[in-house]
């Protein structure tokens, strides 16, 4: 992989991803490599599109928010995940 690796965030069909990937294929994004596509939805069509292009496609579910959880507790839980 050469160039600055980038990850594209998507949650749906992937129209913006397709535009970025097409621009990359045309050489319009020099110095950039599309390393991965990340989605919060495992059923997002964009993931299949990325895989078809040989790009890593990952689902990253959002952390659940528990009712009544304080901001400090959310932050502590978040930090424990990374």
Buried (B, 14 or more C-beta within 10 A) or exposed (E): EEEEEEBBEBEEEBEEBBEBBEEBEEEEBEEBEBBBBBBEBEEBBBBEBBEEBEBEBEEEEEEEEEEEEEEEEEEEBEEEEE
